[in-house]
Every structure is written in C-alpha cells, then in structure tokens.
Amino acid sequence: MVLDTPTDKRKRRTHNAVLDAGQKLFLRHGYRGTTIEMLTAAADVAVSSIYANFGAGKVDVYAALAWRTALTHVEQMSAPIDAVDPVRVVAEFLDRYIAFHRENPLALRLLALTDVDKSESVSVGEAKNRIDTALGELIDSVTRAVENAGTDVVPRALVLNAWAAMNGAVSLRQRRIVDQPMLDAMLAITRADMLRHLTGASDENR
C-alpha cells in the first residue's frame, strides 16, 4: 500500500527520502507548484523510483505524506503525560497540539487533504479514512481527559470548539492574514478559554 512505509530497506529509504522532499517542496512551492522533477532532484532519486513507490505520482506522495503526518501527530499527542492532576493533563494536550502545528506548518493542509481529490488516486480516499479515524480517536482521548477533569459544559463540545478555534487560527496564519505573534495570542486565548471551563482548574493551571 502506497501509504505504508515499505519493509524493504532500499524501498523504505526511497519512500522516506521522497516524503521528506515533498514536505519541504509542498511547503515552499505549494502542491501545484511542485513537479515530479523537483521531487526527484530534492530526494536524489530517479523518476522511475518515484513511480515504483508512488504509482499515481505526486498525488500519492501527498497522500502518503498526509498519513505520515497524522501518525506523527498521534504519536506526539499520545505519548505519556507526566501529570497527575487531570486539569494539567488537558493543558498538556493543548500545549502539544499547539506545538505540533507550530513545528509542522503544512500539517493542517495535509491532514485535510486540501490540495488533492479522491478522483486523482485511490490513495487519497484511503488516506482520508485513516486520518479521520486517527483524529477521531485523538478527540476521544482529549474528551476523556476533559471528563476526568470535570467541566461546566458538554465535554466533547468543549474539545471540538477548541479544536475548531485553533485550526481556524492556524489557517489564518497560513493565509498570512495574521502574523506569528497574533497567532500565538489567539492560541493562548483559546487555551485559556478551554481551561476556564474545567471545574477543577485553579488559577495556576489556567
């Protein structure tokens, strides 16, 4: 499957090199502005190697990169949290989410598969299904943390509201409507607003 990292060492090296190149090029030039030739040059592989690993070409590279990004997101959000206080657990989830998008400016577009369509490759549909499932499980995890902390509103609604607000803020930054300091301020407001609804939150936790 195009989305999965090959077990063969040589193919795995090519697979990862192409995805690493794609991540840099798609961020710098956009999906439409990136060509197969640019990918081959940046990854230092032959055109035939790209099609051997990504049958539909650039669109499969994008889909595979989107899935790899989702796996990275899940890994960072699911790592053990060194906190006993349930409110601190929620705060840590928020901080990790913000840090992930700060470190991966292309992630929002990739996770939404913004630049590609299912009609271009079956890999896009498969990536969408996998990503939706992974993100859904993350939302469930954060919702459980909020339930453990206690809240004065519907826990899942609180999580989804914060998620939507943070994604919206990141999107505004990507469109250059706001600068980085403004994005940081918006994310801080969303974080504080969410924690304020936790019934066990103290001023220190907020």
C-alpha positions as CSV (number, residue, x, y, z in Angstrom):
1,M,0.0,0.0,0.0
2,V,1.3,3.4,-1.0
3,L,0.6,4.9,2.4
4,D,2.6,2.5,4.4
5,T,6.4,2.6,4.8
6,P,7.9,-0.3,2.9
7,T,9.6,-3.1,4.9
8,D,12.3,-3.5,2.3
9,K,15.3,-1.3,3.4
10,R,16.0,0.1,-0.1
11,K,12.4,0.9,-0.8
12,R,12.0,2.4,2.7
13,R,14.9,4.7,2.1
14,T,13.4,5.9,-1.2
15,H,10.0,6.2,0.3
16,N,11.2,8.4,3.2
17,A,13.5,10.5,1.0
18,V,10.7,11.3,-1.3
19,L,8.3,12.2,1.5
20,D,11.0,14.4,3.2
21,A,11.5,16.2,-0.1
22,G,7.8,16.6,-0.6
23,Q,7.3,18.1,2.8
24,K,9.8,20.8,2.0
25,L,8.7,21.5,-1.5
26,F,5.0,21.5,-0.9
27,L,5.5,24.0,1.9
28,R,7.8,26.2,-0.2
29,H,6.1,26.0,-3.6
30,G,2.6,24.6,-2.9
31,Y,1.3,21.3,-4.2
32,R,0.5,22.7,-7.7
33,G,3.9,24.4,-7.9
34,T,5.8,21.3,-7.1
35,T,6.7,19.0,-10.0
36,I,7.9,15.4,-10.2
37,E,11.2,16.7,-11.5
38,M,11.6,18.8,-8.4
39,L,10.8,15.9,-6.2
40,T,13.3,13.6,-7.9
41,A,16.0,16.3,-7.6
42,A,15.3,17.1,-3.9
43,A,15.1,13.4,-3.0
44,D,18.0,12.4,-5.2
45,V,16.1,9.5,-6.8
46,A,15.2,8.7,-10.4
47,V,11.7,9.4,-11.8
48,S,11.2,5.7,-12.2
49,S,11.8,5.2,-8.5
50,I,9.1,7.6,-7.6
51,Y,6.5,5.9,-9.7
52,A,7.7,2.5,-8.5
53,N,6.9,3.6,-4.9
54,F,4.0,6.0,-5.6
55,G,2.1,4.7,-8.6
56,A,0.0,7.8,-9.2
57,G,3.0,10.1,-8.8
58,K,2.8,13.4,-7.0
59,V,-0.7,12.8,-5.6
60,D,0.3,9.6,-4.0
61,V,3.3,11.3,-2.5
62,Y,1.0,13.9,-1.0
63,A,-1.4,11.2,0.4
64,A,1.4,9.2,1.9
65,L,2.9,12.4,3.5
66,A,-0.5,13.3,4.9
67,W,-0.8,9.9,6.5
68,R,2.8,10.1,7.9
69,T,1.9,13.5,9.3
70,A,-1.1,12.0,11.0
71,L,0.9,9.2,12.5
72,T,3.4,11.8,13.9
73,H,0.5,13.8,15.3
74,V,-0.9,10.8,17.1
75,E,2.5,9.8,18.4
76,Q,3.2,13.2,19.9
77,M,-0.3,13.6,21.4
78,S,-0.4,10.0,22.7
79,A,2.9,10.0,24.4
80,P,2.8,9.5,28.2
81,I,1.9,12.7,30.0
82,D,3.8,13.4,33.2
83,A,0.9,14.9,35.2
84,V,-1.3,13.5,38.0
85,D,-3.7,16.5,38.0
86,P,-6.4,15.8,35.4
87,V,-6.5,19.5,34.5
88,R,-2.8,19.5,33.8
89,V,-3.4,16.5,31.5
90,V,-5.8,18.6,29.5
91,A,-3.4,21.5,29.4
92,E,-0.6,19.3,28.2
93,F,-2.9,18.0,25.4
94,L,-3.5,21.6,24.3
95,D,0.2,22.5,24.5
96,R,1.2,19.5,22.5
97,Y,-1.4,20.3,19.8
98,I,-0.2,23.9,19.5
99,A,3.5,22.8,19.4
100,F,2.7,20.2,16.7
101,H,1.2,22.8,14.4
102,R,3.9,25.3,15.2
103,E,6.6,22.7,14.2
104,N,4.6,21.4,11.2
105,P,3.2,24.4,9.3
106,L,2.0,22.2,6.4
107,A,0.1,19.8,8.7
108,L,-3.3,21.5,8.6
109,R,-3.4,21.3,4.8
110,L,-2.1,17.8,4.7
111,L,-4.4,16.4,7.3
112,A,-7.4,17.9,5.5
113,L,-6.0,16.7,2.1
114,T,-6.8,20.2,0.9
115,D,-4.8,20.1,-2.3
116,V,-5.9,16.7,-3.7
117,D,-9.1,14.9,-4.6
118,K,-10.3,11.3,-4.3
119,S,-10.7,11.2,-8.1
120,E,-7.0,11.6,-8.6
121,S,-6.0,8.4,-6.7
122,V,-7.5,5.7,-4.6
123,S,-4.7,6.5,-2.1
124,V,-6.4,9.8,-1.3
125,G,-9.6,8.1,-0.2
126,E,-7.7,5.6,1.9
127,A,-5.6,8.4,3.5
128,K,-8.8,10.3,4.3
129,N,-10.4,7.3,6.0
130,R,-7.2,6.6,8.0
131,I,-6.7,10.2,9.0
132,D,-10.4,10.7,10.0
133,T,-10.2,7.6,12.2
134,A,-6.9,8.7,13.8
135,L,-8.1,12.2,14.5
136,G,-11.4,10.9,15.8
137,E,-9.5,8.7,18.3
138,L,-7.5,11.8,19.4
139,I,-10.6,13.7,20.0
140,D,-12.0,10.8,22.1
141,S,-8.8,10.8,24.2
142,V,-8.9,14.5,24.9
143,T,-12.7,14.3,25.6
144,R,-12.0,11.6,28.2
145,A,-9.3,13.8,29.8
146,V,-11.8,16.7,30.0
147,E,-14.4,14.4,31.5
148,N,-11.8,13.3,34.2
149,A,-11.0,17.0,34.9
150,G,-14.7,17.9,35.2
151,T,-16.4,20.7,33.1
152,D,-19.3,23.0,33.2
153,V,-20.2,22.3,29.6
154,V,-20.6,19.3,27.3
155,P,-17.1,17.8,27.3
156,R,-17.0,16.8,23.6
157,A,-18.4,20.1,22.5
158,L,-15.7,21.9,24.5
159,V,-13.0,19.9,22.8
160,L,-14.4,20.3,19.3
161,N,-14.9,24.1,19.9
162,A,-11.2,24.5,20.9
163,W,-10.1,22.3,18.1
164,A,-12.0,24.4,15.6
165,A,-10.7,27.6,17.0
166,M,-7.1,26.5,17.0
167,N,-7.3,25.2,13.4
168,G,-9.0,28.4,12.3
169,A,-6.2,30.5,13.8
170,V,-3.6,28.3,12.2
171,S,-5.4,28.7,8.9
172,L,-5.4,32.5,9.2
173,R,-1.6,32.3,9.7
174,Q,-1.1,30.2,6.6
175,R,-3.1,32.7,4.6
176,R,-0.9,35.4,6.0
177,I,-4.0,37.2,7.4
178,V,-2.3,37.2,10.8
179,D,1.4,37.2,11.8
180,Q,3.1,34.8,14.2
181,P,2.7,37.0,17.4
182,M,-1.1,37.3,16.6
183,L,-1.4,33.6,16.1
184,D,0.3,32.9,19.4
185,A,-2.1,35.4,21.1
186,M,-5.1,33.7,19.5
187,L,-4.0,30.2,20.5
188,A,-3.3,31.4,24.1
189,I,-6.8,32.8,24.3
190,T,-8.3,29.5,23.1
191,R,-6.2,27.6,25.6
192,A,-7.2,29.8,28.5
193,D,-10.9,29.7,27.5
194,M,-10.9,25.9,27.4
195,L,-9.2,25.5,30.7
196,R,-11.6,28.0,32.3
197,H,-14.4,25.6,31.7
198,L,-12.8,22.9,33.7
199,T,-14.4,22.8,37.1
200,G,-11.2,21.6,38.8
201,A,-9.0,24.3,37.2
202,S,-7.1,26.7,39.6
203,D,-5.6,30.0,38.6
204,E,-2.2,28.3,38.4
205,N,-3.5,25.7,35.9
206,R,-5.1,28.4,33.7
